[in-house]
Amino acid sequence: MVEPGETPLAASNPRVKQLRRLSRRSERSERRLFLADGPKAVEGALVAGCVEEVLVRPDALGLVPDLPSGVRRTLVDDRALAALSDSVSPAGVVAVCRFVDVELDRAVTEDSRLVAVCADVRDPGNAGTVVRCADAAGADSVVLAGSSVDLYNPKTLRASVGSAFHLPVSVEPDPVAAVRAAQAAGLVVLAADGAGEVDLFEADDLLARPTAWLFGNEARGLPEDLAALADHRVAIPIHGRAESLNLSTAAALCLYASARAHRS
C-alpha cells in the first residue's frame, strides 16, 4: 500500500545512484552488499534474513510480502527500477542484501555428505545453475573456488533461481585449499573428467560415500595439478556423437548420481 504523500524515487535520486554502483564487483566486495533482482530472488533473500531494503515500483507492490521489522520498503519509479535491475524486462522489485557466503570450514564439515566444488568456473549462468542443481540434489554446500565468477553477479543469482539463498556457498580463492578441506573432513573427492578412469554409471559403491565433486573451467576443464589431488577421476559416458557436455549438465548428472546412491 502506498502511504499518503509517498513519492517514488527517481533515477536521478542520490540514493538510487549510490545503489546502482553495486553493479560493479569491486563496489559489492567493498560494501559487502548486492542487489537481488526479481520476486524469486527477493523472496529467497527475505527467508535467508539478509535483506536491508526492498525497492519496488508502485504497480508491483503486490509482489512484496509482509516485511520483517528492520527491512525498509522504498518506492521507486520505472526508470529508477530499470537502472537497478539487470533484467531486460524488470519485474518491479529489487532488494539490497548483505553478503551470504560462508567460510570454507562452515561449508565443508565432517557432517557433509555431498559438496560441489567449482574451480575457475567463469560463466555466471553455469555457476548459478550448478548452485541450483546442488540445491535440488540435496547437496550440503557449494564452493566457488579459484577465479570463479562472482556469486553476486546478477546473472549468477538469476540462474540460481533463489538457490543461492538455500544452501551454504563458500567463496574460496585457493581451489587446492577447497580440495584439502574436503578430504580432511572425510569426503572422497571426485574430479569430473571426460578422460577419467571411473565410469559414472558403474560407480555406485564409490558414489555412496560422502563426496565432494570437483568441476573445472568450461573451456579448459580442470588443471592437471588440481585434478591430480582428487581421489578419483570420473567420466560421464557419451554414447552419441557429442564431443562433450555443458558444465552445468555434467554437474547435474554427477550430483544426482551421488544423491541416488546416498538414498539407495
TAVEN-V809407 format. One record per pair of residues at least 12 apart in sequence whose C-alpha atoms are under 7 Angstrom apart, sorted by sequence separation. I is the first residue (numbers start at 1). J is the second residue. D is the distance in Angstrom with one decimal. If there is no record, write none. Layout:
{{I:J:D} {I:J:D}}
//
This chain:
{{22:34:6.0} {22:35:7.0} {58:75:6.3} {53:71:5.2} {54:72:6.1} {55:73:6.0} {56:74:6.3} {57:75:5.6} {116:134:6.8} {52:71:5.1} {53:72:4.6} {54:73:4.9} {55:74:4.7} {56:75:5.1} {57:76:5.2} {51:71:6.6} {52:72:6.6} {53:73:5.9} {54:74:6.1} {55:75:5.7} {56:76:5.7} {57:77:5.6} {55:76:6.3} {57:78:6.6} {192:213:7.0} {188:210:6.3} {189:211:5.9} {190:212:6.2} {191:213:6.0} {192:214:6.1} {187:210:5.0} {188:211:4.9} {189:212:4.8} {190:213:5.0} {191:214:4.6} {192:215:5.7} {39:63:6.4} {57:81:7.0} {115:139:5.7} {187:211:4.9} {188:212:6.1} {189:213:5.9} {190:214:5.9} {191:215:6.4} {114:139:4.8} {115:140:5.8} {116:141:6.6} {117:142:5.8} {118:143:6.1} {119:144:6.5} {120:145:6.3} {124:149:6.0} {187:212:6.0} {189:214:6.8} {114:140:5.6} {115:141:5.2} {116:142:4.7} {117:143:4.6} {118:144:5.0} {119:145:4.8} {120:146:5.2} {122:148:5.1} {123:149:6.5} {141:167:5.7} {142:168:6.5} {143:169:5.7} {144:170:6.2} {145:171:6.0} {146:172:6.4} {147:173:6.7} {113:140:6.6} {115:142:5.7} {116:143:6.2} {117:144:6.2} {118:145:5.7} {119:146:5.5} {120:147:4.6} {121:148:4.5} {122:149:4.8} {140:167:6.6} {141:168:4.9} {142:169:4.8} {143:170:4.7} {144:171:4.9} {145:172:4.6} {146:173:4.4} {112:140:5.9} {117:145:6.8} {120:148:4.1} {121:149:6.2} {128:156:4.4} {132:160:4.8} {135:163:6.1} {141:169:5.7} {142:170:6.4} {143:171:5.9} {144:172:6.2} {145:173:5.4} {146:174:5.1} {119:148:6.3} {124:153:7.0} {127:156:6.1} {128:157:6.0} {131:160:5.9} {132:161:6.9} {143:172:6.8} {145:174:6.1} {146:175:5.2} {218:247:5.9} {125:155:6.1} {129:159:5.4} {145:175:4.9} {182:212:6.5} {124:155:5.6} {125:156:5.5} {128:159:4.5} {129:160:5.3} {132:163:5.2} {60:92:5.4} {124:156:4.4} {128:160:4.2} {131:163:6.3} {135:167:6.6} {60:93:6.9} {131:164:6.4} {107:141:5.6} {125:159:5.4} {200:234:5.9} {57:92:5.4} {198:233:6.2} {199:234:5.9} {200:235:5.8} {56:92:5.6} {57:93:6.6} {191:227:6.1} {197:233:5.9} {198:234:4.6} {199:235:5.2} {200:236:5.4} {56:93:4.4} {196:233:4.4} {197:234:6.2} {198:235:6.0} {199:236:6.2} {55:93:5.8} {56:94:6.4} {196:234:4.6} {197:235:6.9} {199:237:6.7} {55:94:5.2} {191:230:5.9} {196:235:4.7} {54:94:5.9} {55:95:6.0} {190:230:5.8} {193:233:5.8} {195:235:6.1} {54:95:4.3} {189:230:5.1} {190:231:6.0} {191:232:6.3} {192:233:6.1} {193:234:5.6} {194:235:4.7} {53:95:5.6} {54:96:6.3} {189:231:5.3} {190:232:5.1} {191:233:4.7} {192:234:5.1} {193:235:5.2} {194:236:6.5} {53:96:5.1} {188:231:6.2} {189:232:6.8} {190:233:5.7} {191:234:5.9} {192:235:6.1} {51:95:6.4} {52:96:5.6} {190:234:6.4} {51:96:5.9} {52:97:5.6} {51:97:4.3} {50:97:5.3} {51:98:6.4} {37:85:6.1} {50:98:5.2} {176:226:6.7} {208:258:6.5} {207:258:5.1} {42:94:6.7} {38:91:5.5} {42:95:5.9} {208:261:4.8} {38:92:6.9} {39:93:6.5} {207:261:5.8} {208:262:5.0} {38:93:5.4} {37:93:6.5} {38:94:5.9} {119:175:6.0} {37:94:4.6} {204:261:5.9} {36:94:5.6} {37:95:6.6} {35:94:6.5} {36:95:5.0} {1:61:6.9} {35:95:5.5} {36:96:6.5} {35:96:4.9} {36:97:6.9} {107:168:5.8} {34:96:5.9} {35:97:6.0} {107:169:6.6} {20:83:6.7} {33:96:6.8} {34:97:5.4} {107:170:6.1} {16:80:6.7} {20:84:5.5} {33:97:5.5} {34:98:6.5} {33:98:4.6} {34:99:6.9} {9:75:6.2} {10:76:6.2} {32:98:6.0} {33:99:5.7} {102:168:6.4} {104:170:5.5} {8:75:4.5} {9:76:4.4} {10:77:5.6} {32:99:5.5} {101:168:6.7} {102:169:6.1} {103:170:5.7} {8:76:4.2} {9:77:6.0} {11:79:5.7} {86:154:6.5} {101:169:5.1} {102:170:4.9} {104:172:6.7} {8:77:5.3} {10:79:6.9} {11:80:3.9} {101:170:5.2} {10:80:5.3} {101:171:6.6} {9:80:7.0} {11:83:6.9} {108:181:6.8} {108:182:6.1} {110:185:4.6} {109:185:5.5} {110:186:6.3} {108:185:7.0} {117:212:6.8} {121:216:6.3} {122:217:6.8} {114:210:5.9} {115:211:6.4} {116:212:5.7} {117:213:5.9} {118:214:6.1} {119:215:6.0} {120:216:6.2} {121:217:4.7} {113:210:4.3} {114:211:5.0} {115:212:4.5} {116:213:4.9} {117:214:4.9} {118:215:4.9} {119:216:5.0} {120:217:5.2} {121:218:6.4} {112:210:6.9} {113:211:6.0} {114:212:5.7} {115:213:6.2} {116:214:6.4} {117:215:6.1} {118:216:6.1} {119:217:6.4} {48:165:5.9} {34:152:6.4} {44:162:5.3} {130:248:5.5} {137:255:6.3} {129:248:6.1} {133:252:5.6} {137:256:5.6} {41:161:6.6} {45:165:6.1} {40:161:6.6} {41:162:5.0} {44:165:5.7} {126:247:6.7} {130:251:6.4} {134:255:6.6} {40:162:6.0} {126:248:5.4} {137:259:6.0}}
//
